[in-house]
Amino acid sequence: QVQLEESGGGLVQAGGSLRLSCAASGRTFSVYTMGWFRQAPGKEREFVAAIRRSTGLTYYADSVRGRFTISRDNAKNTGYLQMNSLKPEDTAVYYCAAICSTAWGASSAGTYDYWGQGTQVTVSS
């Protein structure tokens, strides 16, 4: 089992920045990929970014590429999502998730084995 806990959400004005953290516990050695998804009210959960734990290979949704940066600190078993130039349309609950196999499929929610509870990000105009 892997437990994931997000933190760092909040209210920010458009153009501002936030950094989300995702702390992993439990069988963290089994995590191959960590990803971030988001879900706005009335919308489906959508992929944001993912990172391969061992190589640092990253993958971004087109909507956030160039504004968001995903990273990880393996020693701390923690992943991060640095969000810059935030827009009102970035408002959502942000979830971190983990894949505990060599499967990539980073943009598909169904590939992920574990999920955090989510953290709210609200961007005001």
C-alpha positions in Angstrom: 0.0 0.0 0.0 1.1 3.5 -0.7 -0.5 6.6 1.0 -0.4 10.0 -0.7 -1.1 13.3 0.9 -1.3 16.6 -1.0 -0.6 20.0 0.5 0.0 23.5 -0.7 -3.4 24.4 -2.3 -5.1 27.7 -1.6 -6.4 30.9 -3.1 -4.3 33.0 -5.4 -4.8 35.8 -7.9 -4.5 35.3 -11.6 -0.8 35.5 -12.6 0.3 34.2 -9.2 2.1 31.0 -8.2 1.5 28.0 -5.9 3.6 24.9 -5.2 1.8 21.7 -4.4 3.5 18.9 -2.6 2.6 15.2 -2.5 4.1 13.2 0.4 4.2 9.5 -0.1 4.4 6.9 2.7 4.2 3.1 2.9 5.7 1.0 0.1 7.2 4.0 -1.6 9.9 1.9 -3.2 7.2 0.5 -5.4 6.3 3.9 -6.9 7.5 4.2 -10.5 5.6 7.2 -11.6 3.9 10.1 -9.8 1.3 12.2 -11.5 -1.0 15.1 -10.9 -4.6 15.4 -12.1 -7.2 18.0 -11.5 -11.0 18.1 -11.4 -13.1 21.3 -11.7 -16.7 21.4 -10.7 -18.9 19.7 -13.3 -15.9 18.5 -15.3 -14.1 15.2 -15.6 -10.8 14.6 -14.0 -8.0 15.6 -16.3 -4.3 14.9 -16.5 -1.9 17.7 -15.6 1.7 16.3 -15.4 3.7 13.1 -14.5 7.2 12.2 -13.7 9.1 9.0 -13.7 10.6 8.5 -10.3 13.9 6.9 -11.4 14.8 8.9 -14.5 13.0 12.2 -13.9 11.3 11.9 -17.3 8.4 14.3 -17.4 5.1 14.7 -19.4 2.7 17.6 -19.4 -0.7 18.4 -20.6 -0.7 21.0 -23.3 -2.8 23.3 -21.2 -0.1 23.6 -18.5 3.2 23.1 -20.4 5.5 26.0 -19.9 3.6 27.2 -16.8 3.8 24.2 -14.5 6.8 22.1 -13.5 6.7 18.7 -11.9 9.6 17.5 -9.9 10.4 14.9 -7.2 12.7 14.5 -4.2 13.3 10.7 -3.9 15.1 11.1 -0.6 12.0 12.7 0.9 9.5 10.5 -1.0 7.8 13.8 -2.1 6.6 15.1 -5.4 6.0 18.7 -6.3 4.0 20.7 -8.8 5.2 24.3 -9.2 2.4 26.3 -10.8 3.2 29.7 -12.3 1.2 32.2 -14.3 -2.0 30.7 -12.9 -5.3 31.4 -14.7 -8.9 31.2 -13.4 -9.4 28.1 -15.5 -6.7 26.3 -13.4 -9.2 26.4 -10.5 -9.8 22.8 -9.5 -9.1 20.1 -6.9 -5.7 18.8 -7.6 -4.9 15.2 -6.9 -1.6 13.3 -6.9 -1.4 9.7 -7.9 1.1 6.9 -8.2 1.7 4.1 -10.6 3.3 1.1 -8.9 4.4 -0.7 -12.1 6.6 0.0 -15.1 3.5 0.9 -17.1 3.7 4.4 -18.5 0.3 5.6 -19.7 0.9 8.7 -17.6 -2.0 10.7 -18.9 -4.6 8.0 -18.2 -6.2 8.0 -14.7 -6.9 4.3 -15.0 -3.2 3.5 -15.1 -2.7 4.9 -11.5 -2.9 2.6 -8.5 -3.1 5.1 -5.6 -4.6 8.5 -5.2 -4.4 11.3 -2.6 -7.5 13.0 -1.2 -6.9 16.2 -3.2 -6.2 19.9 -2.4 -8.2 22.8 -3.6 -6.6 25.4 -5.9 -8.7 28.6 -6.5 -7.4 31.3 -8.9 -9.3 34.5 -8.8 -9.5 36.9 -11.7 
